Amino acid sequence: MNPSVSDTPPPTTTPAAKAGKPSLMARFKTLMLEYGPLALVTNYVIFGLVLVGFYAAIRLGFQPSGAGEQAGTWAAAYAASQVVKPLRLAAVFVLTPLIARIPPVARFIERNKHKWNF
C-alpha cells in the first residue's frame, strides 16, 4: 500500500516566512508621516503629565525603592516615567488619531501635510 501524494507542499516554519509586526520605530515613523508634529506634541504632553504625576506622587509620600531611593525627587520621577514608557507610547498611538479628528486639528494637518517629510 502506497501513501497518497499531496499536491500541496508541506508548511514551512522558518521565521522569514512569518509576516511579523513592524517594529516600534517603524510604527512611530508611519505615525509621524501621517500626523506630523501632532504625534510629537502628543508624546511630549503625555511624557510631561506622567513626569509631573510621578513627581507629585513622590512628594506626597510615595516611597520609591531601589535606585530611585538614593536619587533626587525629579530623578526618581524620571526613572519611574521611563519604566512606564511602553504604556506612554501605546497611549500616543491611540490618542494621536483621536486628537487628529478634532476639526481645527484636522484642518491644520491637511493644510500642512506637505511640509513634513521624515
N, C-alpha and C positions, 0 to 999 in steps of 0.2 A: 504494500500500500504506500503510495507516494503522497507527501503533504501537498496541499493545494498551494498554488503560486499566486501571489497577490500582485496586482498591477501598481499598487501604491508603495512608495519607498518607506522604510521604517522612519519613525520620527527622530529628528536629531535633537540632542540635548546639549549642544555646545552653547556657551554664553553668547557667542556672536549671533546666534540665530534668534535670541530673545530680543524683542523690542523693548528696551528699558525706558524708564522715565528720564527726561532731560535733567541735567544737573541743576543744582540750585542757582548757580551763576548764570546758566543759560536761561532759566526761567526768569531771573531778575532782569537780564538783558532784554528779553522779549517784553517784559512789563515796562521797561524804560523806553523801548521803541514805540510802544503803543500809547503810553500815558505821559512820557517825558518827565518834566520836573515835578509833576504831581506825585509820582512814585517816590522821589527823593524827599519831598516835603512830608509826605505821609510817614515815611520811615523815620525821619528825624523828629517829628512831633511825637510819634509813639515812643521812640527812644527817650526823649526828654520827659515825657509823662512817667515812664517806668523808672527812670533815674530819680526824679523828684519824689515819686511814690516810695521807692526804697529808702531814700534819704529821710523822708518824714517818718517812715516806719522805724528806722533805726533810732532817730531822735526821740521818738515817743516810747521807746522801751524795748524794741525787738533786739535780742541779743544774738548777733552773728557768732557762729563758732567756726573754728579753723583759721584760715589765713586772714579773713576779714576781722577777726577779733583783735589783731595787732595793728591793723591799718586805721587810718582816719575814717570819719563818717562818709565822706564823699568817695573815698577809695573802696570802702566796703559796699556802698551803693552801686558803684560802677561794676564791681566784681559780681554782685548779685544780678545786675542787669545783663551781664554777659552770659550768665547761666541760663537766663530765660530767652536768649537770642532766637532759638528756633520758634518759640511761640510768638515773638515780636514779628519775625519775618512772615509767619503764617498770617498774622493779622494784617500785615502790609499787603499780602497777596489777596486777601479777602476784601479789605476795606477800600483799596485804590479804585477798583472798578465801580464800587458803590458810590464813592465820592464823585467819580467822573460822570455819574448820571445826573448830578445836580445841574440844572440848566446853565447858570453862568460859568461853571467849571467846564461843562461840555462845550460851550461856545469858545472858551479860551483854548481848549485843546484842539478843536477843529481849525481855529484861526492860525495857531502857531505850530501845528504838527510838522510842517515842512522845515522848521528851524532846527530841530534836534535830530542829529544823525550820529548815533553812537556806533 
